[in-house]
Amino acid sequence: MNATPDRDSTGDAAAVPASDVARSAEDGQIRRNRRNRDLTGRHVVITGASSGIGRAAALAVAAKGATVLLLARRGEELADVVAEIRAAGGTAEGYQCDVTESDSVDQTVKAILDEYGHVDMLVNNAGRSIRRAIHRSTDRLHDYERTMAVNYFGALRMTLALLPQMRERRFGHIVQISSAGVQVATPRFSAYLASKAALDKFTEVAAVETMADGVTFTTIHMPLVRTPMITPSGAQGPSESPEWAAATIVRALAERPKRIDVPLGTLAEYGALVTPKFRDRILHRYYRALPDSPAAKGEQLEDAPETAVPETTVPPAAPRPRSAARRVTGTALRRAARWVPGTHW
């Protein structure tokens, strides 16, 4: 005999509690989001969000419907980004936080969880870069300590603080902003790249250990990006815009690959395996061709302003009209490139 549902005194099936209905609806939405890689309604924490890549990423992620929780040390600039997101119809909240301080991270994470209940995704973007030859750094151990404090230990503090609630909910995604220079071993960036390489290896191990917990990681090996952080280093070659970097972060959050690399980094990585001495000769010529900047040498230009000059925005050139054939071909080539190992894993 088939079982029948419990009935109340009126003969109707017992009412399901409203809390269970709401929880079921939320679980259904989470499952749909996982399947569709949708960012709508996601709670996304972005560090270093007051300028540069972090600011551009916050705007782009908010435009995809996520609730963006911005962290940075500079409160006024952070408030400006939050106001810009809200003015565009997005949802954002700013938290003044120094990722190099454990107390600051703990208090910020507690405030976020008290207000929003959980965090779905974390983008460890806050970073510090130093470009200086090693022979000029023999009395500057603090260069290495400063980059490790932000790029490695800062990212670890945020990851470890948010990991428990991600494991409890059996869902979470963490994006680590690394550098293509780690693959290339770019000269004069020994302090910066060592800190990013440490983060890369931690992430590899963490991704293996959290597979069954529903927590995933993406490492983005960013090329050079035009942000205020690179201004003291002078010209270093081709670079990408913060908006390009933001679009890459959005893709990392939506598609959640293991790695996103650029072709230059992949080529250098293969070169180190196949022809290491030849690769070293090329990099040495690059090292000799681009000397340390005056800032790295400890020099102050006479006509240099005492404060940093804000980045100027050059209006983009009007796009050239493309034929349908060119558009189709370009799309096909981009999709094919994602199958190249290292370009989009």
N, C-alpha and C positions, 0 to 999 in steps of 0.2 A: 504494500500500500504506500502510495506517495505521501511524503510529509507535507503538511499544510502549515502555512505561516500562522504565528500567534495572532490572535484577534482580541480586540478590546471589547468592552461591554456593548458597544454599538454594532459589533460584527465586522467592522472594518479592520484591515491590517494595521498593526501597531505602527504609529508614526515614527519615522527615522529622525533622530535628533538633528537639529539644524547644524550643530557643530560637525557631525559626521558628514552631512551633505556638503558643507563648505570644504572640509578636508578632502573629500572625494573629488570635488571639482578642482581644487588646487593640485592634487596629485595628477589628475587628468591633464591639466594645463602643463605641468612639468614634463609629463611624458610626451605631449605634443611638441613642446619646445625642444626637447632632446632630439626628437625625430626630425623636426624641421630646421634645427640649428637657428632658432629664432632668438633674438636678443630682447624682444619686447617683455618688459616686466622684470628682467634680470637685474640683480643688484651687483654692480660692477665697481670695484675699488681700483682707483688709478693713483699711483704715487708720483710725485714730481709733476703735479698737474697744473702748476701756475704759469708755465711757459713752455715753449718749444714743442717737443713731441708729445708730452703729457697733455698740454693744453689742446693741441689739435686732436689728439685721441679722445679726450673728454667730449669735445664738440661732436665728433663723428659718432661715437658710441651712443651719446644722448639722442642724436638724430635717428638712430636705429630703434629707439623706443626703450632703451635701458634706463634704469635709475642709476645715475652716476654719482659715486661718492669720491670726492676729490681730496687728496692729501698733498700738502706742501708746507714748507716753512714760512713762506712769505704770505702773510694773511691778506694784505690788501690786493695783491695780484690774484690770489685765490678767489676772493670775493668777486672780483671783476669777471672771472671765467664763469662762476656760478650764475651771476646775473645775466651774462650773455646767453647761457644755456636756457635759463628760465624765460628770457625774453623771446627766444625762438620756440617756446612751447615745450621744452624738455623738462625733465625732472633731475635736479642735482642738489647736492649738499656738500659744503666745504668743511674740512677739518684741518686746523693748523697742527701739523705734526712733524717731528724730526725723527726720521727713521733710524738715525744713529743713536737714539736714546731709548732704552728699553721702557722706561716709565712712560714716555710720550706715546710710544706705540701701544702699550697695554691700555692706557687711558683712552686712546682714540678708538681702538678696536672694541673696548667695552661700550663706549658711547654709541658706536655704530650698531652693535648687536642689540643694545637696549632699545634703540630707536627703530631699527629695521628688521630685527629678528634673526637675519642670516645674511650671508654674503655668498653669491653664486660664483663670482669670478674676481680674480685679482690680476692686475697688470703691474708688475714691478718695474717701473720706468725710471724712478729717481736714480740719478747717476752723477758721477763726478769724473771728469777726464783731465789728464795731465799729459802733455806732449813734451818730453824732455829726454835727451840722450842719457844713457846710463852713466857715462863718464862725468856728466854734470850733476848726477844724483848721488854721488858717493857720500856726500854729507847731508843728504836730504831723505833720510829714511821715512820722515813724516809724509812724503809724497805717497809712498806705498801704503802707509797706515791710513791716510785719508781716503784713498780710493777703495781700499778694502772695507773701511767703515761704512761707506755708502753703498757701493756696488755689490758687495758680497754680504756683509753682516746685516746691512739694512734690509736687503731683500729676504734674507733668512728670517729676520725678526717678523716681518709681515707674513711670510709663508707659514712659519710655525705658529703664529698667533691665530691665523684663520683656518689652519688645517683641521683642528679637532671638530669644529662645527660642520665643515665640509664632509668629513668622514661620517659623522653622525647622520647627516642627511643623505649620505651616499651619492653626493653630487658636488662637483666643484671643478673649476678649470683655472689654471694659473699660467699666465704668460710672462716669461722672463725675457726682458730686453737685453740681449747680448750684442756682440759686435762681429762683423765680418772680419775685423782685424784679428780675432782669435784664430780664425782659419788661415789668415794670411801671415800672421806673425809680423805685423807692420812695425818697422823700426820707430824708435823714439816713444813708443807707447807701452813700455814694459810695465809700468805701474798700473795703468788702466786695464790692459789686456790680461794681466795676471789675475786681477779681481774678477773679470768677466769669465775667465777660464775656470776659476774656482766655482762660480755660480753654475756654469755649464755642467760640470761634473756632479755637483750636488743634485741638479735637476734630473740628470740621467738616472741616478740611484733612486731618487724620490719617485720618479715615474714608474719604475719597476715595482717598488714596494707598495704603491697605492693603487695598482691596477684593479684589485678586487674591491677597493673602497669606493669606486666610482669617481676618483679624483684624477684628472689628466693634466698634462703640462705641454706647453708649446714654447720652444726656444726660438726667438727671432734673432738671426745674426744680421743686424742692421748695417747697411753701408753708412758712409759719412752723410750726415743730415745737417742742413743749414739751420743751426740753432745758436742762441747766444753762447752756449757752452764751448763752441769751437772757435769763437771770435779771437781769443788771445793767441791761438795757434797759427794764425795766418792761413794763406792759401795752401791746400793740401791735395788738390785734384778735384775731379768731378764729385758732385754731391746731389742728394735728393732733397725734396722739400718736406717740411713737417707734415703737410697734407698727405703726401705719398706714404710716409711712415704711419700716419694715422689709419689710412686705408688698409695697410698691412696688418695692423693690430686688430682692426675690425674683422678681417679675414681669419686671423688666428682665433678670435673669440667665437666666430660663427662656425668655422669648419673644424677647428681644434686638431690640426695636424701636429705631429711630433716636433717638426722643425720647419722653419721657413728661412731659406738661404738665398743669397744672390749669386749669379753665375761666377763672379770674380772670386768669391769665397770658396765655391766648390772647386773651381779650377786650381786655386792655390792649395787646397787640401789634397787634391789628387797629385799635384806637382810635388808636394812634400813627400809623398809615398813613392812616386815613380822616379823623379829626378831631383832628389833633395839638394845636391850640391849646386845644380844649375839654378834651382829656385833661390838658394842663398845668394848666388852671385847677382841675380836680378834685384833682389831686395837690398843688397849692399849698394848697388848703383843708385837705387832710389834713395837710400839713406844719405849718400854723398850728394845727391842732386838737390835735396830739400833740407837745408840746415835748420837748426833750432831757430825758433822765432826770437825776437828781442825779449819777449816776456820770459821765455825759457832760460835765456842767458842772464836774466836779472837786470836787463837794461830797460830804461824808461825813455821813450822817444820824446824829444823836446816839444813837439807839436801834438803829442798825444793828450787827450782830455783825461782828467783825473777820474772821471766816472765812465762806466761802459756806455758806448753809444748804442741806443736801441736799434734793433734790426729794422732795416727798411724793406718795405714790401715792393717789389718790382711788379708792375701790372703784367700779367701773362699776355703773350702775343695772341692775336686772334687765331683760332684754330683753322687750319686749311681744310676745306671741304674734302671729304673722302667718298670715293665711290662705294657702292654696295659690295663689289668684289674685294676691295681693299679691307673693308670692315670684316667681312667673312674670313678672309685670309688671316687678318690680324688676330681675330678671336681664336681661330684654329691653332695658330702658332703659340699663343699664350697658353692654351689648354695643353698642348703637347709638351710645352716647356715644364709644366708642373709634374710630368712623369720623369724628368731627368733627376736622378738621385741627388739629393741635397738642395734642389731648388724649392721643392714643396713636398715634404715628407708627411 
